[in-house]
């Protein structure tokens, strides 16, 4: 279930993870750049999730075609 952007949990994010769906075509070479851009603006992503980890939260973004189109500009 997707979460909404939460400034409190954002302050406690200690790791990030990006899920790349099979229907989204992304080359391995461009993944690090796109991942950095997606996590730079998590509030703009369609599918954002905060996963509780021992030391805080992991911000997990599931990349959508719309998200990738936005950050590729």
DSSP file (Angstrom, degrees, kcal/mol; ACC not computed):
  #  RESIDUE AA STRUCTURE BP1 BP2  ACC     N-H-->O    O-->H-N    N-H-->O    O-->H-N    TCO  KAPPA ALPHA  PHI   PSI    X-CA   Y-CA   Z-CA
    1    1 A X              0   0    0      0, 0.0     2,-0.1     0, 0.0    46,-0.0   0.000 360.0 360.0 360.0 130.6    0.0    0.0    0.0
    2    2 A X        -     0   0    0     47,-0.1    47,-0.2     1,-0.1     2,-0.2  -0.435 360.0-147.4 -74.4 143.8    1.4    3.4   -1.0
    3    3 A X  B     -A   48   0A   0     45,-4.1    45,-0.6    -2,-0.1     2,-0.3  -0.594  14.7-116.0-101.1 166.6    2.0    6.0    1.6
    4    4 A X        -     0   0    0     -2,-0.2     2,-0.1     1,-0.1    39,-0.1  -0.693  49.4 -79.1 -95.6 159.3    1.8    9.8    1.3
    5    5 A X        -     0   0    0     -2,-0.3     2,-0.5    38,-0.2    -1,-0.1  -0.364  50.7-169.0 -58.7 130.4    4.9   11.9    1.7
    6    6 A X     >  -     0   0    0      1,-0.1     4,-2.6    -2,-0.1     5,-0.2  -0.937  18.0-161.6-130.4 108.2    5.6   12.3    5.4
    7    7 A X  H  > S+     0   0    0     -2,-0.5     4,-1.7     1,-0.2    -1,-0.1   0.840  92.9  55.7 -58.1 -34.4    8.1   14.9    6.6
    8    8 A X  H  > S+     0   0    0      1,-0.2     4,-0.5     2,-0.2     3,-0.2   0.961 112.5  39.9 -63.0 -51.3    8.5   13.1   10.0
    9    9 A X  H >4 S+     0   0    0      1,-0.2     3,-1.1     2,-0.2     4,-0.2   0.842 109.5  61.9 -67.6 -32.5    9.4    9.8    8.5
   10   10 A X  H >< S+     0   0    0     -4,-2.6     3,-1.4     1,-0.3    -1,-0.2   0.886  99.3  55.5 -58.0 -38.8   11.5   11.5    5.8
   11   11 A X  H 3< S+     0   0    0     -4,-1.7    -1,-0.3     1,-0.3    -2,-0.2   0.712 109.8  47.5 -67.1 -18.7   13.7   12.8    8.6
   12   12 A X  T << S+     0   0    0     -3,-1.1    45,-2.1    -4,-0.5     2,-0.4   0.277  78.8 126.5-106.2   9.4   14.2    9.2    9.8
   13   13 A X  E <   +b   57   0A   0     -3,-1.4    45,-0.2    43,-0.2     3,-0.1  -0.558  23.6 166.8 -71.5 123.7   15.0    7.7    6.4
   14   14 A X  E     +     0   0A   0     43,-2.8     2,-0.3    -2,-0.4    44,-0.2   0.510  63.9  19.4-114.5 -12.2   18.3    5.8    6.7
   15   15 A X  E     -b   58   0A   0     42,-1.2    44,-2.4     2,-0.0     2,-0.3  -0.985  63.9-145.9-152.8 161.6   18.2    3.8    3.4
   16   16 A X  E     -b   59   0A   0     -2,-0.3     2,-0.3    42,-0.2    44,-0.2  -0.927   9.8-173.8-130.4 154.8   16.5    3.9    0.0
   17   17 A X  E     -b   60   0A   0     42,-2.4    44,-2.3    -2,-0.3     2,-0.5  -0.992   9.1-155.2-147.6 140.2   15.2    1.3   -2.4
   18   18 A X  E     -b   61   0A   0     -2,-0.3     2,-0.5    42,-0.2    44,-0.2  -0.976   7.3-151.0-120.4 130.1   13.8    1.5   -5.9
   19   19 A X  E     -b   62   0A   0     42,-2.8    44,-2.3    -2,-0.5     2,-0.7  -0.876   7.9-158.6 -99.2 126.2   11.5   -1.1   -7.4
   20   20 A X  E     -b   63   0A   0     -2,-0.5    44,-0.1    42,-0.2    42,-0.1  -0.891  14.6-141.5-107.0 103.1   11.7   -1.4  -11.2
   21   21 A X    >   -     0   0    0     -2,-0.7     3,-1.5    42,-0.6    42,-0.0  -0.245  18.6-118.7 -62.6 152.8    8.6   -3.1  -12.6
   22   22 A X  T 3  S+     0   0    0      1,-0.3    -1,-0.1     3,-0.1    -2,-0.0   0.795 111.7  58.9 -63.2 -29.6    9.0   -5.5  -15.5
   23   23 A X  T 3  S+     0   0    0      2,-0.1     2,-0.6     1,-0.0    -1,-0.3   0.487  89.3  84.9 -82.2  -0.6    6.9   -3.3  -17.8
   24   24 A X  S <  S-     0   0    0     -3,-1.5     2,-0.7    39,-0.1    39,-0.0  -0.902  74.3-144.0-104.5 117.4    9.2   -0.3  -17.3
   25   25 A X        +     0   0    0     -2,-0.6     2,-0.4     2,-0.0    -2,-0.1  -0.714  34.0 154.3 -87.0 113.4   12.1   -0.4  -19.7
   26   26 A X        -     0   0    0     -2,-0.7     2,-0.1    -6,-0.1    -2,-0.1  -0.994  37.6-130.2-139.0 129.2   15.3    1.0  -18.1
   27   27 A X    >>  -     0   0    0     -2,-0.4     4,-1.0     1,-0.1     3,-0.8  -0.481  23.0-120.1 -76.4 150.7   18.8    0.2  -19.0
   28   28 A X  H 3> S+     0   0    0      1,-0.2     4,-0.5     2,-0.2     3,-0.2   0.810 111.8  60.0 -58.9 -29.6   21.2   -0.8  -16.2
   29   29 A X  H 34 S+     0   0    0      1,-0.2     4,-0.3     2,-0.1    -1,-0.2   0.837 109.0  40.8 -69.7 -32.6   23.4    2.1  -17.1
   30   30 A X  H <> S+     0   0    0     -3,-0.8     4,-2.4     1,-0.2     5,-0.3   0.573  91.3  88.6 -94.2  -7.9   20.7    4.8  -16.5
   31   31 A X  H  X S+     0   0    0     -4,-1.0     4,-3.0     1,-0.2     5,-0.2   0.912  85.5  51.3 -57.3 -47.2   19.3    3.2  -13.3
   32   32 A X  H  X S+     0   0    0     -4,-0.5     4,-2.0     1,-0.2    -1,-0.2   0.900 112.9  45.9 -60.5 -39.1   21.6    5.0  -10.8
   33   33 A X  H  > S+     0   0    0     -4,-0.3     4,-2.0     2,-0.2    -1,-0.2   0.938 115.9  44.5 -67.4 -47.0   20.9    8.4  -12.4
   34   34 A X  H  X S+     0   0    0     -4,-2.4     4,-2.6     1,-0.2    -2,-0.2   0.892 111.9  53.8 -65.1 -39.0   17.1    7.9  -12.5
   35   35 A X  H  X S+     0   0    0     -4,-3.0     4,-2.4    -5,-0.3    -1,-0.2   0.918 108.2  49.7 -61.1 -44.1   17.1    6.4   -9.0
   36   36 A X  H  X S+     0   0    0     -4,-2.0     4,-1.1    -5,-0.2    -1,-0.2   0.903 112.2  48.0 -62.3 -41.6   18.9    9.5   -7.6
   37   37 A X  H  X S+     0   0    0     -4,-2.0     4,-0.8     2,-0.2    -2,-0.2   0.893 111.2  50.4 -67.9 -39.3   16.4   11.8   -9.3
   38   38 A X  H >< S+     0   0    0     -4,-2.6     3,-0.7     1,-0.2    -2,-0.2   0.923 113.2  45.1 -63.5 -44.1   13.4    9.9   -8.0
   39   39 A X  H >< S+     0   0    0     -4,-2.4     3,-0.6     1,-0.2    -1,-0.2   0.657 102.5  66.3 -77.6 -14.4   14.7    9.9   -4.5
   40   40 A X  H 3< S+     0   0    0     -4,-1.1    -1,-0.2     1,-0.3    -2,-0.2   0.780 115.9  27.6 -73.1 -26.4   15.6   13.6   -4.7
   41   41 A X  T X< S+     0   0    0     -4,-0.8     3,-1.5    -3,-0.7     4,-0.3  -0.532  70.2 158.6-131.7  66.7   11.9   14.4   -5.0
   42   42 A X  G X  S+     0   0    0     -3,-0.6     3,-1.3     1,-0.3    -1,-0.1   0.797  70.1  66.6 -64.0 -27.6   10.0   11.6   -3.2
   43   43 A X  G 3  S+     0   0    0      1,-0.3    -1,-0.3    -3,-0.1   -38,-0.2   0.717  98.7  53.6 -66.3 -19.4    6.9   13.7   -2.8
   44   44 A X  G <  S+     0   0    0     -3,-1.5    -1,-0.3    -6,-0.2    -2,-0.2   0.523  86.7 104.3 -91.1  -7.4    6.4   13.8   -6.6
   45   45 A X    <   -     0   0    0     -3,-1.3     3,-0.2    -4,-0.3    18,-0.1  -0.495  65.9-141.9 -81.4 145.6    6.4   10.0   -7.0
   46   46 A X  S    S+     0   0    0      1,-0.2     2,-0.6    -2,-0.2    -1,-0.1   0.860  91.9  38.1 -73.1 -37.3    3.2    8.0   -7.5
   47   47 A X  S    S+     0   0    0     15,-0.5    15,-2.2   -45,-0.1     2,-0.4  -0.859  72.1 161.2-124.4  97.1    4.1    5.0   -5.4
   48   48 A X  E     +AC   3  61A   0     -2,-0.6   -45,-4.1   -45,-0.6     2,-0.4  -0.930   9.9 179.2-117.1 136.1    6.0    5.9   -2.2
   49   49 A X  E     - C   0  60A   0     11,-2.4    11,-3.3    -2,-0.4     2,-0.6  -0.999  20.7-147.7-139.4 140.3    6.3    3.6    0.8
   50   50 A X  E     - C   0  59A   0     -2,-0.4     2,-0.5     9,-0.2     9,-0.2  -0.942  17.6-164.3-107.2 118.2    8.1    3.9    4.1
   51   51 A X  E     - C   0  58A   0      7,-2.8     7,-2.8    -2,-0.6     2,-0.3  -0.897  20.5-124.3-106.0 125.5    9.3    0.5    5.4
   52   52 A X  E     + C   0  57A   0     -2,-0.5     2,-0.3     5,-0.2     5,-0.2  -0.509  34.2 177.6 -70.6 127.2   10.3    0.4    9.1
   53   53 A X  E >   - C   0  56A   0      3,-2.3     3,-1.1    -2,-0.3   -38,-0.0  -0.784  45.1 -94.5-121.8 170.8   13.8   -0.9    9.6
   54   54 A X  T 3  S+     0   0    0     -2,-0.3    -2,-0.0     1,-0.3     3,-0.0   0.838 122.4  34.4 -56.5 -38.0   15.7   -1.3   12.9
   55   55 A X  T 3  S-     0   0    0    -43,-0.0     2,-0.3    -3,-0.0    -1,-0.3   0.415 132.3 -59.5-101.9   1.9   17.4    2.1   12.8
   56   56 A X  E <  S- C   0  53A   0     -3,-1.1    -3,-2.3    -5,-0.1     2,-0.3  -0.871  82.5 -31.7 161.4-124.8   14.6    4.2   11.1
   57   57 A X  E     -bC  13  52A   0    -45,-2.1   -43,-2.8    -2,-0.3   -42,-1.2  -0.955  34.7-141.9-132.7 151.4   12.9    3.9    7.8
   58   58 A X  E     -bC  15  51A   0     -7,-2.8    -7,-2.8    -2,-0.3     2,-0.7  -0.965  21.5-140.3-107.5 124.3   13.7    2.8    4.3
   59   59 A X  E     -bC  16  50A   0    -44,-2.4   -42,-2.4    -2,-0.5     2,-0.5  -0.770  21.7-168.5 -85.7 118.8   12.1    4.9    1.6
   60   60 A X  E     -bC  17  49A   0    -11,-3.3   -11,-2.4    -2,-0.7     2,-0.5  -0.942   5.5-172.7-113.9 123.3   10.9    2.6   -1.2
   61   61 A X  E     -bC  18  48A   0    -44,-2.3   -42,-2.8    -2,-0.5     2,-0.8  -0.959  14.6-151.7-115.3 128.1    9.8    4.0   -4.5
   62   62 A X  E     -b   19   0A   0    -15,-2.2   -15,-0.5    -2,-0.5     2,-0.2  -0.890  27.6-130.8 -96.7 112.3    8.1    1.9   -7.2
   63   63 A X  E     -b   20   0A   0    -44,-2.3   -42,-0.6    -2,-0.8     2,-0.3  -0.417  25.4-167.1 -68.7 129.8    9.1    3.6  -10.4
   64   64 A X     >  -     0   0    0     -2,-0.2     4,-2.4   -44,-0.1     5,-0.2  -0.713  35.9-108.1-109.7 166.3    6.2    4.2  -12.8
   65   65 A X  H  > S+     0   0    0     -2,-0.3     4,-2.1     1,-0.2     5,-0.2   0.885 121.6  51.4 -60.4 -38.5    6.3    5.2  -16.4
   66   66 A X  H  > S+     0   0    0      2,-0.2     4,-2.0     1,-0.2    -1,-0.2   0.898 108.7  50.5 -66.6 -40.6    5.0    8.7  -15.5
   67   67 A X  H  > S+     0   0    0      1,-0.2     4,-2.1     2,-0.2    -2,-0.2   0.925 111.7  47.7 -62.0 -44.4    7.7    9.1  -12.8
   68   68 A X  H  X S+     0   0    0     -4,-2.4     4,-1.7     1,-0.2    -2,-0.2   0.881 109.7  52.4 -66.3 -37.9   10.4    8.1  -15.3
   69   69 A X  H  X S+     0   0    0     -4,-2.1     4,-0.5    -5,-0.2    -1,-0.2   0.900 109.9  50.5 -63.0 -39.4    9.1   10.4  -17.9
   70   70 A X  H >< S+     0   0    0     -4,-2.0     3,-0.6     1,-0.2    -2,-0.2   0.913 114.7  41.0 -65.7 -43.9    9.2   13.3  -15.4
   71   71 A X  H 3< S+     0   0    0     -4,-2.1    -1,-0.2     1,-0.2    -2,-0.2   0.681 105.1  64.9 -83.5 -16.3   12.8   12.7  -14.3
   72   72 A X  H 3<        0   0    0     -4,-1.7    -1,-0.2     1,-0.2    -2,-0.2   0.623 360.0 360.0 -78.1 -11.9   14.1   12.0  -17.8
   73   73 A X    <<        0   0    0     -3,-0.6    -1,-0.2    -4,-0.5    -2,-0.1   0.493 360.0 360.0 -67.6 360.0   13.4   15.6  -18.9
